[in-house]
């Protein structure tokens, strides 16, 4: 489709150039300077964009990530392929003792979801299908790890143990749980992020102290994942993270059925079903959407963030809660100039500039748009895609954007923003 006023060719060319310049050979860094390594969910989402350019390279992106899976099944949130001074906390802080250093926590499991998009959209299925088939047992192992290490009481939902695992690092959702994390004994350190990006657009020093305390606590436990859950003062069940896991389990099952792996399919169907059934426990009547559950405190969190809208991508079509979520997205759409803010602007804690406390992110929009399409609202999904294209055409390939005036924020020439532009060009 053509979108009046948007130079689609220029956007496409620029998006491809950004993915090329951030390609360090087999993996794509999110952006130069600020994020000089491979990030887990960035790579999976970047693969969606790469698939429009080069399917072989898209699969390589994922294969490189999965090659660093831990023996227990976890796929880490950062792979430190090379040394780099410009990032803190680096490998020496994590101390995970892996041959190629990695962090010791994980990130939203969009892997199964991304792989299914690559498989279903494959132009060269003979090349793509066997490589996807070879990855399925690894995806299954990661999902199994989630069930045991992050849901030890078999509730059907998994907890994140560090805000960085959510992918929405400083979301308002984590404030109360993070406030209970101590800061004693962390020592002095020098942040690097604020040398690349205005501090007003980044998490605060208090947040950083607590992030580091958690890393140090887990490190002292030898990164024994089986021990971390109960030892962490921060244990939060994020509806967004769980929705992504449920959807990835559904997509894993579909791929496994199609590619002749019925045991993986049955296991994944079971996991998706248990997750869906448990999701309703995160419904917050007052907010009219899903909310995070603070597992350590035993309470639902009063925070209307985009995490509580992502279940759109996991609920079965026709699910009674879907209409309310579609309505919430429409409400947010009319509250800002550019959808979808990462937090409800009606909340006094909303901050239009600060990272995940208000700005809009094209990757989150991509997942919301998927959910809208799943529930029969392709019109609203296309509207989000079109707005994303117009935004980038005007402001550039920022990391995130001010939803009120559309200015680009954070890092520049950002890989997943480029990848989402390539996606939105197909959807809008
Ligand atoms: C930030 C984001 C996270 C992302 C990473 C690399 O930490 O919050 O979602 O994966 O940057 O882009």
Boltz pocket constraint, residues with backbone or C-beta under 6 A from the ligand:
constraints:
  - pocket:
      binder: B
      contacts: [[A, 30], [A, 35], [A, 39], [A, 41], [A, 42], [A, 164], [A, 166], [A, 167], [A, 168], [A, 169]]
      max_distance: 6.0
